[in-house]
Amino acid sequence: MLFTTTAYNSQGEALETETQNDSWSACEICLALSEQFGYAETLDLWGRHAGEYGDRPVALGDRVY
C-alpha cells in the first residue's frame, strides 16, 4: 500500500510531501514533518485519512474521515 504524507504551515500551505509504502514509516515521517512544519497528515492510496499530527490549520477545513 502507498501512503502520502503532506506537511503544512499554519496558513494551510503545503510545504513538503513524502511517499512511503510502509505504514509505520509513514507514521514516523508524519510525526517528524509535523514537528518541523506544525501539521502533517497522511493519506492512503485512495485518499483516505491514515493519520495526522500537529494542529490542523483552519484554512484546511474540517477533516473528513
C-alpha atoms as one frame of an Amber mdcrd trajectory, in Angstrom:
protein
   0.000   0.000   0.000   1.152   3.537  -0.677   0.921   6.389   1.861   1.416
  10.080   1.098   2.297  12.469   3.899   1.964  16.216   3.377   3.287  18.877
   5.750   1.511  22.233   6.090   2.350  25.555   7.690  -0.111  27.435   9.917
  -1.725  29.089   6.857  -2.569  25.688   5.347   0.051  25.867   2.595   1.581
  22.514   1.627   5.339  22.705   2.152   6.602  19.164   1.689   5.257  15.790
   0.549   6.738  12.344   1.047   5.511   8.971  -0.167   6.103   5.690   1.657
   4.875   2.132   1.184   5.186   1.128   4.845   2.519   2.317   7.296   4.893
   2.537  10.277   7.445   4.574   8.301   4.631   6.839   7.092   3.612   7.403
  10.725   7.183   8.318  11.704   7.512  10.660   8.709   4.198  12.302   9.602
   5.379  12.962  13.161   8.735  14.332  12.005   7.149  16.655   9.435   4.597
  17.931  11.959   7.405  18.790  14.355   9.211  20.655  11.587   6.268  22.485
   9.973   3.408  22.442  12.513   0.965  19.965  10.925   1.182  16.877   8.764
  -1.378  14.376   7.533  -1.079  11.017   5.842  -3.488   9.689   3.229  -3.586
   6.210   1.758  -3.581   5.347  -1.933  -7.332   6.070  -2.195  -7.137   9.425
  -0.403  -8.481   8.128   2.894  -7.234   9.561   6.198  -4.435   7.393   7.622
  -3.078   9.677  10.363  -2.130  13.199  11.372  -0.025  15.091  13.893   0.020
  18.716  14.988  -2.565  21.481  14.949  -4.677  21.351  11.782  -4.723  24.798
  10.106  -8.184  26.380   9.896  -7.581  27.021   6.169  -7.728  23.251   5.520
 -11.252  22.971   6.936 -12.580  20.068   8.946 -11.055  16.607   8.489 -13.352
  14.228   6.597 -12.971  10.675   7.911
